[in-house]
Amino acid sequence: MNFDRIPLSRRNLLKAAGAGLLAGGTSACSSQPQAKAPIGVVGKDGKRVLPWSNWSGNQSCQPNERLVPRSEEQLLDAIRNASQNIRSVGSGHSFSGLVPTDQTLLSLARLRGLENINPETMEADVWAGTRLSQIGRKLWDHGMSTINMSDIDTQALGGALATSTHGTGKDLGTLSTHVTQMRIANAAGEIIECSADQNSDLFHAAGNNLGALGIMTKARIKTDKAYHLKEHSWMMSEQEGLERAEELRDSHRHYEMYALPHSDYMLGIAIDKVDPADIPENQAEPSGDAYEAFRMMSNLIDYMPFARSWLVNFGAGGVEPETRYGKSWEIFGNLRDIRFNEMEYTVPAEVGPQCLREILQTIKQKNIPVIFPIEARYIKGDDVWLSPFYQRDGFAISCHNFHDKDYKKYFAAIEPIFWKYDGRPHWGKIHTLAAKEFAARYDRFDDFLRVRKEMDPDGRFLNEHLRHTLGV
Ligand SMILES: Cc1cc2nc3c(=O)[nH]c(=O)nc-3n(C[C@H](O)[C@H](O)[C@H](O)COP(=O)(O)OP(=O)(O)OC[C@H]3O[C@@H](n4cnc5c(N)ncnc54)[C@H](O)[C@@H]3O)c2cc1C
């Protein structure tokens, strides 16, 4: 996916205008040193414990303890000796309230790396604290690639597997579906191993565990032979994008769309394996950050809301097609340095384009002030109990707004449309559902709760958000 490299021609004009407006709004700066209170609280050991915040800044907390064990044994000791609740954190890329706690915040950032990389079985063991970006690079040295990847690759493996993190591809499931074994520490401080044949209930629950079953320390993942990718992106009309969605999905290994609210356009991105011999020697330079261009356009629109539709069409109409090539991990990993908040629901694949059309119409009809592109992806169904793709192929629709713009009214207007199409929310993104609604959407919800109770009878791994969403 290469949305951050789209050549938004005419963007310099918008950028200059947006930058000018921003500069005009900057308040006077002072060089006087300001006395500031120390950040954080003093922990049990007398050391300062820093507050925590997620990537977009919409979730934050002040834990009274932070733990970063150096080994599985240290982790198990910490759990056995814990006198309060423990929440695990990966890289803080979830938008929902999965992580915040005022008690112990535990990170596996020191338990990272790959082991037992086996090009014969095409499997590798990955510590849960490993960032996804490290996996593809390391596998490449052994002639292997990840089967798929999410939009970005900065998440920790443990965090990604906790929420069914996915990429796109009609025949490709979430990252959890590439896992064959896991090691999870329960509340008694014991490691429980699971796979499709061993502790299989735990395995089916753990593919979307929300950090509610315990702390996952390591996973064995299936991989593919090392491969190169060709990514092609092009702008088409919204009408064409919606009508050709299934055809394009079926003719590419990965296909996704970016619909541009208030415009008549949609961007298609198709990614396929390519023979390295077919990669041109001189690749065109990537053309810049389209998210940044949208940010500038959004600033401009704040001052001229009446021109919203015209401006977005003007920018989108100038987008040229672009192709880039690279190793699998180079093409998969996008950079997102414009922050945003996000709601994502997955609806059954067959009604996906219809649901997306209704969302785009609603934004226009209600004149919702958002221009942030809406991402839509196809993902293969699975048998992970709380996966949004449980027993059905899905079409995931992701609505965003810039982190400093109001997303609540926008998401409130769109969420009922997802419900109408039997949508299931991404557990790591913003939604307003509680246990009752989840129970109605997931046949194995009660089974998940049973396994949770076996792993953690006293709810030591829960926080307020999980108690609300799981009804514990
Ligand atoms: C810019 C951006 C792009 C994104 N792109 C995608 C995308 O393409 N596809 C997609 O599906 N999602 C995407 N997401 C969402 C993201 O992948 C998920 O929210 C993911 O769970 C975040 O992983 P993390 O490592 O940051 O975990 P955190 O957000 O820190 O934690 C998430 C959950 O994992 C649990 N957890 C963390 N480590 C462990 C462990 N070792 N054992 C047990 N539980 C653990 C936590 O307790 C928590 O419940 C994106 C998010 C952002 C901000």
The ligand as a Gaussian input file, in Angstrom:
#p B3LYP/6-31G(d) Opt

LIG

0 1
 C       -1.038000       4.119000      12.076000
 C       -1.749000       2.836000      12.394000
 C       -1.934000       1.906000      11.387000
 C       -2.610000       0.711000      11.658000
 N       -2.792000      -0.181000      10.641000
 C       -3.485000      -1.318000      10.870000
 C       -3.724000      -2.244000       9.822000
 O       -3.284000      -2.066000       8.692000
 N       -4.454000      -3.345000      10.108000
 C       -4.960000      -3.586000      11.347000
 O       -5.634000      -4.596000      11.537000
 N       -4.724000      -2.728000      12.367000
 C       -3.995000      -1.620000      12.152000
 N       -3.751000      -0.760000      13.196000
 C       -4.187000      -1.161000      14.547000
 C       -3.091000      -1.954000      15.281000
 O       -2.489000      -2.902000      14.438000
 C       -3.691000      -2.708000      16.466000
 O       -4.400000      -1.849000      17.294000
 C       -2.614000      -3.457000      17.267000
 O       -3.240000      -4.176000      18.304000
 C       -1.589000      -2.520000      17.860000
 O       -0.470000      -3.247000      18.282000
 P        0.487000      -2.656000      19.421000
 O        1.718000      -3.469000      19.444000
 O        0.620000      -1.217000      19.276000
 O       -0.374000      -3.033000      20.706000
 P       -1.022000      -2.069000      21.804000
 O       -1.916000      -1.123000      21.124000
 O        0.038000      -1.541000      22.689000
 O       -1.892000      -3.151000      22.591000
 C       -2.971000      -3.766000      21.941000
 C       -3.447000      -4.959000      22.745000
 O       -2.430000      -5.952000      22.733000
 C       -2.236000      -6.439000      24.039000
 N       -0.876000      -6.965000      24.098000
 C        0.266000      -6.327000      23.768000
 N        1.308000      -7.166000      23.954000
 C        0.801000      -8.329000      24.405000
 C        1.371000      -9.588000      24.785000
 N        2.685000      -9.806000      24.748000
 N        0.535000     -10.564000      25.213000
 C       -0.803000     -10.364000      25.260000
 N       -1.385000      -9.198000      24.925000
 C       -0.582000      -8.205000      24.501000
 C       -2.515000      -5.246000      24.919000
 O       -2.813000      -5.640000      26.236000
 C       -3.723000      -4.658000      24.212000
 O       -4.888000      -5.334000      24.609000
 C       -3.080000       0.431000      12.973000
 C       -2.874000       1.361000      13.985000
 C       -2.211000       2.555000      13.702000
 C       -1.986000       3.560000      14.803000

